[in-house]
Amino acid sequence: MLISQILRFLPESLEWMVLFDLSAIKKLTDETIIKAMYHLPEEINLQPYSHVVLTSAGRFLAFSDKQKLIEVISKEELTVELKSSLAKRFEKRLQLVPVDESHCLGLGEQPPFSPVILHLKIEDDLGRATAIFDKEPSFEHYELLRAVGVKFVGGEVKDDYYLAGFQNRLPVHIHAGILSHFSRTAHCNVFFFQHGNIDPILENGLEKAAQLRINWTKQGCLQSLTKLATLACEKTLSMTCQPPAPHKSFAYGDLVPLGFVLKALNQAVVTEENPELNIARQNLQQLLLNRQEDELWAFHTQRLITATDSSLVLLGLDKPESVEALERFADGRGGYYPQLWARDKQPGKMQLDDSCRHWCQVDYGTTCLVKWLRNSAGLESKTDVDYLANGFEQRGGLYFANPYFVDWILAEAISEDENAACLREKLLAEIIASMNPDYSWGQYDIPLSTAFAILTLAALKISDRTIRAAQLRLLELMVEKSSVAIPFYSSLCHDSELNSQEKVALQLNETFTRSKDGQKQIRIINGQFHSISLYKDTHQMITTAIYALALSQNADSQQQEIFKNLNNRNSSHPRYQCKNHSEYIAKFALTPYLENCAILF
């Protein structure tokens, strides 16, 4: 039955009507869910019907091969086309949309609002909708529409109307309904009948939908982490080192990711009653304790113990004695070396040569980690706020491939320090300034960058609508296709190894030195040739753990002081505008260490 015909069976006295093409909806979900969505009797057979028609006077089904409607509860049939019908009442507005091409059509009038019409077409799992309003809506609280898979995509004035465009990720929309047991399906209608304006009741409903989806996704992350923890106790799960071409990638880094997994599982144990999760957590903790050497850890089993890697593992362990053991890497002035070194071979020390001498200096990221750990362990901090403030403008790390990773560590290091108010304000300003218009962060590894940014805001005691908007965007990013994240890097200087002809050859043949994803991994930095190796989170242990932690952060949507001032942000620092890891490393993360290295050596 055509939609234009259905409208002629419905009396013009109806306040509203929304109908759905059942053949299109059946491609998205099963009949059990469809019946729950539209509050239809479980025993009803949907096979004979083309459309479900929801109205202010009841629910109807339109037959596929007959010119009649049937009321779902009373079974009363509507078989006569009406002269005074909805089709006649909304004739002018209906001319603005291709009625019979609709997969969803809504129209109605609820005083004090004027009449409104909605047309939606489904393409794969995406609904593209046009709503015909009297004027442009306020757009207040539109960031919460993501909670139900909806996004405003622009509008225009046409004749006496405002045509508003929306996209609806229908699997998300349906899943949000499932999580709420379809208790707020009427809110969709109210939103459009109010010409796209979100009142406090709708805002509250969207906030509840957001909380349900965020919690559901967090639980999925924790289930994945439980499985990964169990698997890691059975076999080696390593990151992947990607050196510059033509060198082959290889498995390396089986310990550090486990610290992140354990941290996320530890936090979950506080709030979740999950025996399987707790067993996996305990087994993983014991695995790490078995792999320690002299109270500390390496990046990979049986390799060199470092302060950086030990600190990252200790994010998941409560071991004050190991935190205290990190003092062997202290420079005595508040900073911490990433590892120890010597010119000749010595146990527990890296052998120094020209390629790695820039590693032999205090590392900002590692120093922040140690300060964070000492604070958490109740130990006296050996790093004062002025020390971190002095390095703020050039903050980075010898091994951290993402600027938001360093920001999170810094935020945690100064989170509780009463003398760090000014530094916290500076960091907050830079984080807010670098946020993308869609509430994500970063130009590469955007999901991971966004999660790190959420954690940074939380460590800075921010819990307003900004966190909620970012969490909703993170949910979208987590299901979009993206490459494996790269949290770490390492670099070697090859200047002394290359003759002039080799240097020219490398400069001319840039394609040869680029990775498959286009990253230039051999670069001239400070006039020297450096190779950059990237470390991929192959099993997504770090990524999933950071997602779980980010989705666990509280957000009070009623607090909106920062959120409402987002349009008054400063310009973003260039470190956040880099298009890939290698660009960030070459321009910001590594540069300060090379400059200091020239002075030190």
C-alpha positions in Angstrom: 0.0 0.0 0.0 1.4 3.4 -0.9 2.0 6.0 1.8 -0.1 8.6 -0.1 -3.0 6.1 0.0 -2.5 5.4 3.7 -2.8 9.2 4.5 -6.2 9.3 2.8 -7.5 6.7 5.3 -6.5 8.8 8.3 -8.8 11.5 9.6 -7.5 15.1 9.6 -8.5 15.4 13.2 -5.5 13.4 14.3 -2.9 15.3 16.3 0.0 13.4 14.7 1.0 10.3 12.7 4.3 8.5 12.1 4.5 5.5 9.8 7.4 3.1 9.0 8.0 0.9 6.0 8.2 -2.6 7.5 10.2 -4.1 4.6 13.0 -1.5 5.2 12.9 -2.0 9.0 13.1 -5.8 8.7 16.5 -5.4 7.0 17.8 -3.7 10.2 16.5 -6.0 12.9 14.2 -9.0 13.6 10.5 -9.1 14.1 10.7 -9.5 17.9 12.5 -6.2 18.2 10.2 -4.6 15.7 7.2 -5.5 17.8 8.8 -4.1 20.9 9.8 -0.9 19.1 6.2 -0.2 18.1 4.6 -1.8 21.1 2.8 -4.4 19.0 1.3 -7.6 20.4 3.8 -10.4 20.4 1.4 -12.9 18.8 0.8 -10.7 15.7 2.0 -11.9 12.3 3.6 -9.0 10.4 3.9 -10.8 7.1 0.7 -9.4 5.5 1.5 -5.8 6.3 3.5 -3.1 4.5 3.6 -0.3 7.1 3.1 0.2 10.8 1.2 3.5 11.4 1.5 5.1 14.8 -1.1 7.9 15.5 -2.5 9.9 18.4 -5.6 7.7 18.2 -3.9 4.4 18.2 -1.6 2.0 16.3 -2.5 0.7 12.8 -1.1 -1.7 10.3 -1.4 -1.2 6.5 -1.9 -4.2 4.4 0.5 -4.9 1.5 -2.1 -6.0 -1.0 -5.3 -4.5 0.3 -6.6 -0.9 0.4 -7.3 -0.9 4.2 -5.8 -0.4 7.6 -6.4 -2.4 10.8 -6.2 -1.0 14.3 -3.8 -3.3 16.3 -5.8 -3.7 19.5 -9.4 -3.5 18.5 -8.8 -5.1 15.0 -11.2 -2.5 13.6 -10.6 -2.0 9.9 -10.4 1.4 8.1 -11.6 0.8 4.5 -13.0 4.1 3.3 -10.8 6.9 2.0 -11.8 10.2 3.7 -12.4 13.5 2.1 -11.2 15.3 5.2 -8.0 13.3 5.7 -4.4 14.0 6.8 -3.4 14.0 3.2 -5.7 17.0 2.6 -4.8 18.8 5.8 -1.0 18.6 5.1 -1.3 18.9 1.3 1.0 21.9 1.0 3.8 20.5 3.1 3.5 17.1 1.6 4.4 18.6 -1.8 7.8 19.4 -0.4 8.9 15.8 0.0 8.7 12.6 -2.1 6.0 11.0 0.0 5.8 7.5 -1.6 9.6 7.2 -1.5 9.7 7.5 2.3 10.7 4.7 4.6 9.5 6.8 7.5 7.0 9.7 7.3 5.8 11.8 10.2 3.4 14.7 10.3 1.3 16.4 12.9 0.6 19.4 15.0 0.9 19.7 18.8 -0.1 23.1 20.2 1.4 25.6 20.7 3.6 24.5 17.8 2.6 24.8 14.2 2.4 21.8 11.8 5.5 19.8 11.0 6.5 17.0 8.6 9.4 14.6 8.5 10.6 12.5 5.6 13.3 9.8 6.0 14.9 7.5 3.5 17.1 4.5 4.5 20.3 3.8 2.7 22.0 0.6 4.1 21.9 1.3 7.8 21.8 5.1 7.6 18.6 7.1 7.7 18.7 10.5 5.9 15.9 12.7 7.1 14.5 16.1 6.2 12.3 17.8 8.7 10.2 20.8 7.6 10.1 23.3 10.4 8.8 26.9 10.6 12.2 28.2 11.5 15.7 27.2 12.5 15.8 25.4 15.8 18.0 26.6 18.7 20.4 23.6 18.4 20.8 23.7 22.2 21.7 20.2 23.5 22.2 18.8 19.9 25.5 17.2 21.0 23.3 14.7 23.0 21.5 13.5 19.9 24.5 11.2 19.3 23.2 9.2 22.2 20.5 7.8 19.9 22.6 7.8 16.7 21.2 11.1 15.3 23.3 14.0 13.9 22.2 17.3 12.4 23.8 17.8 9.0 22.6 21.3 8.0 19.6 23.2 6.9 18.2 25.9 4.6 15.3 28.3 4.3 12.9 27.4 1.5 9.8 29.5 0.9 8.2 29.9 4.3 9.9 26.9 5.8 13.2 25.8 7.3 14.4 22.4 5.9 16.6 20.7 8.5 18.7 17.7 7.6 19.5 14.8 9.9 21.4 11.5 9.7 20.3 8.6 11.8 22.6 5.6 12.4 19.7 3.2 12.6 21.5 0.3 14.3 22.6 2.7 17.0 19.1 4.2 17.2 17.5 0.8 17.6 20.1 -0.4 20.1 19.5 2.8 22.2 15.8 1.8 22.3 16.6 -1.8 23.3 18.8 -0.5 26.2 15.9 1.6 27.5 13.3 -1.1 26.8 11.8 1.3 24.2 10.4 3.4 27.1 11.1 6.7 25.4 10.1 6.1 21.8 7.6 9.0 22.0 10.5 11.4 22.5 11.5 11.0 18.8 8.0 12.3 17.9 8.1 15.1 20.5 11.5 16.3 19.2 10.1 16.9 15.7 6.7 18.2 16.7 8.6 20.8 18.7 10.4 21.8 15.5 13.7 20.3 16.6 14.0 22.1 19.9 15.1 20.0 22.9 13.2 20.8 26.1 14.3 19.7 29.6 12.3 16.4 29.4 14.0 15.5 26.1 17.4 16.6 27.4 16.9 14.3 30.4 15.9 11.4 28.1 18.9 11.9 25.9 21.2 12.0 28.9 19.8 8.7 30.2 20.2 7.2 26.7 23.8 8.4 26.7 24.5 6.9 30.1 23.1 3.5 29.1 25.1 3.4 25.8 28.3 4.5 27.4 28.0 1.9 30.2 27.1 -0.8 27.7 30.1 -0.1 25.6 32.4 0.1 28.6 31.1 -3.3 29.7 32.0 -4.6 26.2 35.5 -3.2 26.6 35.9 -4.9 30.0 34.8 -8.2 28.6 37.4 -7.9 25.8 40.0 -7.0 28.4 39.1 -10.0 30.5 39.6 -12.3 27.5 42.9 -10.5 26.6 44.2 -10.9 30.1 43.3 -14.6 30.1 45.0 -15.1 26.7 48.1 -13.2 27.8 48.6 -15.6 30.6 48.5 -18.5 28.1 50.7 -17.1 25.4 52.8 -14.1 24.4 50.8 -11.1 23.1 53.2 -8.5 21.8 53.0 -5.1 20.2 54.5 -4.8 16.7 57.6 -2.7 16.0 57.4 -1.1 12.6 60.9 0.1 11.6 61.5 2.1 8.4 61.4 0.3 5.1 62.9 -1.9 3.9 63.2 -3.5 7.4 60.5 -6.0 8.4 58.1 -5.5 11.2 58.5 -7.8 14.2 56.8 -8.6 17.5 58.1 -6.6 20.4 56.6 -5.3 23.6 54.7 -8.0 25.6 54.8 -6.4 29.1 53.9 -2.7 29.0 50.4 -3.2 27.4 49.5 -5.5 30.3 49.9 -2.6 32.8 47.2 -0.7 31.0 44.9 -3.8 30.9 45.4 -4.3 34.6 44.7 -0.7 35.4 41.3 -0.9 33.6 40.5 -4.2 35.3 41.4 -2.9 38.7 39.1 0.1 38.3 36.3 -2.2 37.2 36.7 -4.5 40.2 35.7 -1.6 42.4 32.3 -1.3 40.8 31.6 -4.6 39.1 30.7 -8.0 40.6 32.3 -10.2 37.9 34.1 -13.3 39.1 35.6 -14.0 35.7 37.0 -10.5 35.4 38.5 -10.7 38.9 40.1 -14.0 38.2 41.6 -12.7 35.0 42.8 -9.6 36.9 44.5 -11.7 39.6 46.2 -14.0 37.1 47.5 -11.1 35.1 48.8 -9.4 38.2 50.7 -12.6 39.1 52.1 -12.8 35.6 53.5 -9.3 35.8 54.9 -10.0 39.3 56.6 -13.2 37.9 58.2 -11.1 35.1 59.7 -8.4 37.3 63.4 -8.3 37.7 64.9 -6.5 40.7 61.5 -4.9 41.4 61.1 -3.5 37.9 60.2 -4.3 34.3 61.3 -4.1 30.7 59.3 -3.3 27.6 59.6 -6.9 26.6 60.4 -10.0 28.6 64.1 -10.5 29.4 65.1 -7.2 27.9 66.6 -4.1 29.4 64.8 -2.8 32.5 63.8 0.9 32.1 62.1 3.6 34.2 59.6 4.3 31.4 58.5 0.7 31.0 58.4 0.0 34.7 56.3 3.1 35.3 53.8 2.0 32.7 53.5 -1.5 34.1 53.1 0.0 37.6 50.0 1.8 36.4 48.3 -1.5 37.1 50.1 -2.6 40.2 50.0 -1.4 43.8 53.7 -1.8 44.7 55.2 1.1 46.6 58.5 -0.7 46.8 58.8 -0.8 43.1 57.9 2.8 42.8 60.6 3.6 45.2 63.0 1.5 43.2 62.5 3.9 40.3 64.7 6.4 42.2 67.8 4.6 40.7 66.9 6.5 37.5 66.6 9.9 39.3 68.9 12.7 38.2 68.8 14.3 41.7 67.1 17.5 40.4 63.6 16.3 40.0 63.9 14.5 36.7 64.1 10.8 35.7 66.2 9.2 33.1 64.3 6.6 31.0 67.1 4.1 31.4 70.7 3.7 32.6 73.6 3.5 30.2 77.3 2.9 29.9 79.8 3.1 27.1 80.8 -0.5 27.6 78.6 -3.5 28.2 77.2 -3.6 31.8 74.3 -5.5 33.3 71.1 -3.4 33.5 72.5 -0.6 31.3 72.1 0.3 27.7 75.4 0.4 25.7 75.9 3.9 24.6 76.8 4.8 21.0 76.2 7.7 18.7 72.8 6.4 17.5 71.2 6.4 20.9 73.0 9.1 22.9 70.0 11.4 22.7 68.2 8.8 25.0 70.7 9.5 27.8 68.9 12.5 29.3 65.9 13.2 31.5 62.6 12.4 29.9 59.6 14.6 30.6 57.0 11.9 30.1 58.8 9.5 32.3 59.3 12.1 35.0 55.5 12.8 35.0 54.8 9.1 35.3 57.1 8.7 38.3 55.6 11.8 40.0 52.1 10.4 39.4 53.1 7.0 40.8 54.7 8.5 43.9 51.6 10.6 44.6 49.4 7.5 44.2 51.6 5.4 46.5 51.7 8.0 49.2 55.4 8.6 48.7 57.0 12.0 48.9 57.3 13.6 45.4 60.8 14.3 44.3 59.6 16.5 41.4 58.2 19.9 42.2 55.6 21.7 40.1 58.1 24.4 38.9 60.2 21.6 37.3 57.2 20.4 35.2 56.1 24.0 34.5 59.5 24.8 33.1 59.3 22.0 30.6 55.6 22.6 29.8 56.0 24.4 26.5 58.3 21.7 25.0 56.7 18.8 26.8 56.9 15.5 25.0 58.8 12.3 25.4 61.5 10.1 23.9 59.0 7.3 23.4 55.5 8.7 23.5 54.0 9.0 20.0 50.8 10.9 20.9 50.7 14.4 22.5 47.6 13.6 24.4 49.3 10.6 26.0 51.8 13.0 27.5 49.1 15.4 28.5 47.2 12.7 30.4 50.3 11.7 32.3 51.1 15.3 33.1 47.5 15.9 34.3 47.6 13.0 36.6 51.0 14.1 38.0 49.7 17.5 39.0 46.1 16.5 39.7 46.3 16.8 43.5 49.1 19.3 43.8 47.9 22.5 45.5 50.7 24.4 43.9 49.8 23.4 40.4 46.6 25.4 39.8 48.2 27.7 37.2 49.8 24.7 35.4 46.5 22.9 35.4 44.7 25.9 33.9 47.4 26.1 31.1 47.0 22.5 30.3 43.2 22.7 30.3 43.3 25.7 28.0 45.5 23.8 25.5 43.3 20.6 25.6 40.1 22.6 25.1 41.6 24.7 22.3 42.7 21.6 20.4 39.3 19.9 20.5 37.8 19.2 17.0 34.4 20.6 16.1 32.8 17.2 16.5 34.1 16.8 20.1 37.0 14.5 19.2 40.7 15.2 19.5 43.7 14.7 17.3 44.5 14.4 13.6 45.7 10.9 13.7 44.8 7.9 16.0 41.7 10.0 16.7 39.8 7.5 18.8 42.9 6.9 21.1 43.6 10.7 21.2 40.0 11.4 22.2 40.2 8.9 25.0 43.4 10.3 26.3 41.9 13.8 26.1 38.9 12.7 28.1 41.2 11.2 30.8 43.2 14.4 30.8 40.1 16.5 31.4 39.0 14.1 34.2 42.4 14.3 35.9 42.0 18.1 35.8 38.7 17.7 37.7 36.5 18.5 34.7 33.2 16.6 34.7 30.8 18.8 32.7 28.9 18.4 29.4 32.3 18.5 27.5 33.1 15.0 28.9 29.7 13.6 27.9 29.9 15.0 24.4 33.4 13.6 23.9 32.3 10.2 25.2 29.4 10.1 22.7 31.8 10.9 19.9 34.2 8.2 21.2 31.4 5.7 20.9 31.1 6.5 17.2 34.8 6.5 16.6 35.1 3.0 18.2 32.9 1.4 15.6 34.4 3.3 12.6 37.1 1.5 10.7 40.6 2.8 11.7 44.1 1.6 11.6 45.8 0.0 14.6 46.8 2.7 17.1 50.5 3.6 17.7 51.2 4.8 21.3 55.0 4.5 21.3 58.0 5.2 19.1 61.8 5.0 19.3 64.4 6.7 17.2 68.0 6.3 16.2 70.5 8.8 14.8 72.3 7.5 11.7 74.2 10.6 10.7 77.7 9.3 11.6 77.0 6.0 9.8 76.1 7.6 6.4 78.4 9.0 3.8 77.4 12.0 1.7 76.1 9.8 -1.2 73.9 7.8 1.1 72.4 10.9 2.6 71.6 12.3 -0.9 70.1 9.0 -1.9 67.8 9.0 1.2 66.7 12.6 0.5 65.9 11.8 -3.1 64.1 8.5 -2.5 61.5 9.5 0.1 59.0 6.9 -1.2 61.4 4.1 -0.3 61.5 5.3 3.3 57.8 5.7 3.8 55.6 3.1 5.6 52.6 1.5 4.0 50.4 4.2 5.6 52.5 7.0 4.1 54.5 7.9 7.2 58.0 9.2 6.5 60.1 7.2 9.0 63.6 8.5 8.0 63.8 12.2 8.6 66.3 15.0 8.8 65.8 16.5 12.2 68.1 19.2 13.5 70.3 18.6 10.4 70.8 14.9 11.2 69.3 11.7 9.7 67.0 9.8 12.2 65.1 6.6 11.7 61.8 6.4 13.5 60.3 3.0 14.6 56.6 2.9 15.4 55.1 0.5 17.9 51.6 -0.7 17.0 49.0 -1.8 19.6 48.5 -5.0 17.6 46.1 -6.7 20.1 44.4 -3.4 21.0 45.2 -4.0 24.7 46.3 -0.4 25.4 43.6 1.0 23.2 40.7 -1.0 24.7 42.0 -0.3 28.3 42.1 3.5 27.6 38.6 3.3 26.1 37.3 1.6 29.2 38.9 4.2 31.4 37.6 7.1 29.3 34.1 5.7 29.3 34.2 5.3 33.1 34.7 9.0 33.8 31.8 10.9 35.3 30.1 13.6 33.4 27.6 16.0 35.0 25.7 17.3 32.0 24.1 20.0 34.2 27.6 21.6 34.6 28.2 23.5 31.4 30.5 26.4 32.3 33.4 25.2 30.1 31.1 23.6 27.5 29.2 26.8 26.9 32.5 28.7 26.4 33.9 26.4 23.7 33.3 28.9 21.0 35.7 31.3 22.8 38.7 29.0 22.6 42.2 30.0 21.7 43.8 28.6 18.6 45.2 25.1 18.9 48.9 24.5 19.5 50.7 23.2 16.4 51.7 20.0 18.2 48.1 18.9 17.9 47.8 19.7 14.2 50.3 17.1 13.0 48.8 14.7 10.4 50.6 11.6 11.6 52.9 10.2 14.3 56.2 10.8 12.4 55.4 14.4 11.8 54.6 15.0 15.5 57.8 13.1 16.5 60.0 15.0 14.2 58.6 18.5 14.9 57.8 18.3 18.6 58.3 15.1 20.6 62.0 14.4 19.6 63.3 17.9 18.8 63.9 19.2 22.3 65.9 16.1 23.2 68.2 16.5 20.1 68.8 20.1 21.0 69.7 19.2 24.6 71.8 16.3 23.4 74.0 18.6 21.3 74.7 20.6 24.5 75.2 17.6 26.8 77.6 15.8 24.5 
